[in-house]
Amino acid sequence: MPEQKLTEYLRSNSGRFTEELIELLSIPSVSTDPERHPDMQHAAEFIQSELARLGFRAEVRPTPLHPVVYAELISDPALPTLLVYGHYDVQPPEPLEEWETDPFEPVIRDGQIWARGASDDKGQFYAHIKGVEAALATQASLPVNLKFLIEGEEEIGSPNLDEYIRMNRDELAADAVLVSDGAMVAPGVPTLTRALRGLVYIEVRIRTAARDLHSGAYGGAVPNAIHVLSDMISALHDENGRVTVPGFYDRVAELSDEEQAQLKEVPFDADRFLEQVGVTAETGEAGRSVLERIWTRPTLDVNGIAAGFQGEGSKTVIPATAMAKISCRLVPQQDKDEIMSALTAHIRALAPAGTEVEILEFGRAQPAQTPADFPALQAAASALRDVWGREPVHARTGGSIPVVNTFQELLGAPVVLLDMGLETDNLHAPNEHFSLDGYQRGIHAAALIYARFGQD
Amino acid sequence: MPEQKLTEYLRSNSGRFTEELIELLSIPSVSTDPERHPDMQHAAEFIQSELARLGFRAEVRPTPLHPVVYAELISDPALPTLLVYGHYDVQPPEPLEEWETDPFEPVIRDGQIWARGASDDKGQFYAHIKGVEAALATQASLPVNLKFLIEGEEEIGSPNLDEYIRMNRDELAADAVLVSDGAMVAPGVPTLTRALRGLVYIEVRIRTAARDLHSGAYGGAVPNAIHVLSDMISALHDENGRVTVPGFYDRVAELSDEEQAQLKEVPFDADRFLEQVGVTAETGEAGRSVLERIWTRPTLDVNGIAAGFQGEGSKTVIPATAMAKISCRLVPQQDKDEIMSALTAHIRALAPAGTEVEILEFGRAQPAQTPADFPALQAAASALRDVWGREPVHARTGGSIPVVNTFQELLGAPVVLLDMGLETDNLHAPNEHFSLDGYQRGIHAAALIYARFGQD
């Protein structure tokens, strides 16, 4: 019974797994901090040697800033290949005075491990490494080829990752990418995320006169850039909360009955969700639940606006220019390029005569969705079912994860997000922590995926 | 023939009048510049001694910052009293490299006197002093009592003037206030301004959630403060360009036939006016001319707006707060307090459920209008008619002049604006200048007003 052997191995080694994670968490690998460069190298070497010890061909590879760790264990080129992505850099720990214990001297308290990076992302990707260790310790070979790509620049926007992936496309080729760098929908509820919203982002600059004008001398007879822009923004949604960009919803499919059923299984309290952020008025597309709105529907939000006098007190100016940042969240099967064109054309069409419009584009990310019957998704679902004793929730996420898009676009590999953390882990905040139970179950789930991939 | 004597006096002294103005213009009385404090005192003393020389009881009076010059010449307490207001401080001359000659070494070139303050306002108020001199030189006594109040803080917003006037109400009591600190509607067109728009100014702050939210995690299900504020701003005007604040136009009278006729006499090229500031789309209340809109109609303008992310690049935030500065220009007989109440109530009513609204008030100024048959206005009109050989234009101004409101409210004295400058004088810019012809005609007009007040 290989599974029983596995369970025993996990039980008898759990203390060491925690000690080793503590060692990794003790390395202050803060990617923003130039003084931490040696620690970045140190963390990368720690991971490289761990993977090498398991039999991986493992290397620390330089990039223009922080190195990536790349490792592979090819059992048989004919087998499917999984790529595990993670990041060893962490957020700066500041403000230090708000930490109850030192961010880089991990402690165990209340069933949690407290340290910067515990949940984001060291504890999560390291669970995969320990999972591989357990799988290899309890069976001769794995039914899957494994590749690990652990970067050191995620917290600063992964400036060199796209280029690295582009340059190493063949080496990184995989059938699926596994990422553990997020939160389960609720404590005790195993979560697989298979759909992410995409994004298009623009900045709109309008001009209605050659210069700002005095409201005494000109008020009443000249256009005001703020009025014009407000009218344009106001026209971007209709009275039912729907985006008015022509064709915006054309490719948006209604959820299937199965998908609707999956949504209903998600333990999500809409009232509490809104109440927690001080929202008393529900907003959005009429006739949709809150979860539908944030997970399954495309949106348009103005993210910033600026015009005229913004200082203290008063200035009687009629602004000649105004700026707004506008972005759309996209859902499968919307196309980022199509929506970008439709959005910018609509903005131009909304501008009244006499208005100059300039549009800057700041980014496009395709929405992502891994097919429900995708083998890696099935394998992860089966592993989570066994580890947690309940069916995992099939979640979506309203945000974009840039690296998911990169993998999807450059490697053509769908991504499965196996979240091990919790929303309450204080990511990016003082007193970050990660549940020891979540860590051990994460190792177990990873071990099951790698031990029996394709055999469920 | 006293008028012939006057004309001869003006002709034979015109050279000296210019020399004396050059002396005043040579004093770099920049009110913003702490290093110029001695020059401020020097300028005030120069004016004080000029007025004392003419027989005025004249004093330099300290204020918390720069002194005012107060002077009076009471012929007979039973006679009407005119108060002349002006300011001896000037704008900073920077950028110095753009001046063709030194801003404080006045030169005569092309019929203009070039110096900082030539038009704004030394040349204009000094013309009144020279006018008094000419009147007194050519007749035994004046048919009017005269008071001069020349301040040194106009270019920094007159921070101490209101308090000075309040504390010296009785001393300053007058039947009318004469101010020369503006521009004629066109070269060669004598201009009297008798109506100014008033102002109310507020800052609106709204809040739609407890904090800014991530557009991936919340987009589509929570209100966006920019959307809410844009909708509110958009609703402040109707499709005919009219302000939607309830009761806004209730007290706004249509122009009389005489006033309409006066408007038509104003040499004003609406197309050129808009073209000069790069406006290609006419805006404003339907069915009104551009001049009507800027002089005779109340307006609402958003003067500033700010919310969310305004830096370079992109940030996918849903702003929880947004701010707009909003002001209204008011016309006679609108009441500033009534409009302030109606405006703030309307803004609150426009905010949808779940929106917190905070409103800061930044100022109120009553619109001002001097009656058409007001004696000081008639006297000034008669003087301008004689000096320029044509009927003066009865102008209005779209802006507010705070000091006019102060005089109106604290002294109960209507204000007559006798503009001697031109829009092209480069006020507040390099190479400020003032027409010598305008200066001499200004002296002449002032002399006629003081010599024959009430005798037209």
Interface residues (C-beta under 8 A of the other chain):
Chain A: R197 L199 Y201 E203 T208 A209 A210 R211 L213 H214 S215 G216 A217 Y218 G219 G220 A221 V222 P223 N224 I226 H227 L229 S230 D231 I233 S234 L236 H237 F273 L274 V277 G278 V279 T280 A281 E282 T283 G284 E285 V290 R293 I294 R297 P298 T299 D301 V302 N303 G304 I305 A306 A307 G308 F309 Q310 G313 S314 K315 T316 V317 I318 P319 A320 A322 M323 A324 K325 S327 R329 P352 A353 G354 T355 F362 G363 T397 G398 G399 S400
Chain B: R197 L199 Y201 E203 T208 A209 A210 R211 L213 H214 S215 G216 A217 Y218 G219 G220 A221 V222 P223 N224 I226 H227 L229 S230 D231 I233 S234 L236 H237 F273 L274 V277 G278 V279 T280 A281 E282 T283 G284 E285 V290 R293 I294 R297 P298 T299 D301 V302 N303 G304 I305 A306 A307 G308 F309 Q310 G313 S314 K315 T316 V317 I318 P319 A320 A322 M323 A324 K325 S327 R329 P352 A353 G354 T355 F362 G363 T397 G398 G399 S400
